[in-house]
């Protein structure tokens, strides 16, 4: 089958999608590629909980099965590198769309809730680092308030947080830029990569890899 490219993703890539909700993103990629045999889509939810939280997921899961996608439930981003179906695999692209710690009694702006979200991102990055190929990429998609300056500030704070989480130092951090997104338009990818390159040995390896922070304006 001819290789197809959709934005940053190729049908020839080994792709891991983390924290899927109703599996709509996985279904879109599978439909665009025509096959999902190289794709693994995971969800924190059990099949039973998924049916309650995301009734529309059934249609997407059926499509993914038809396209040959591997779907795994009950996968926690904090421990996914230890999962028996994932521990032996390496991926070209590892993607976490809209990482979220779940709803709580706190508002999204509460320090406790922010800390919980940060823990989710930290757990994902540490695990993804063990699972990404030498020249692979890790991608996180974050929702930000409307406005390019706010988006830019948010992106750089994320980059700094990644520095604290992953590295002793950063050789280069490219500024992430974002543009305003009209609510009536379909979401686009309005960001350039955060190129986090470590000159030492993060987690016992000297590999260089890319972490993309994609910002979707609300």
Secondary structure, DSSP 8 states (H G I E B T S, - for coil): ----EETTEETTS-EEEES-SSSHHHHHHHHHHS--TTEEEE-SS-HHHHHHH-TTHHHHHHHHHHHT-EEE-S--TTTGGGSTTTTT--EEEEEEES------SS-TTSHHHHHHHHHHHHHHHHHHHHHEEEEEEEEEEEEE-SSHHHHHHHHHHHHHHHHHHH-S--S-----------TTS--------B----SS-GGG-----EEEEEEEE-
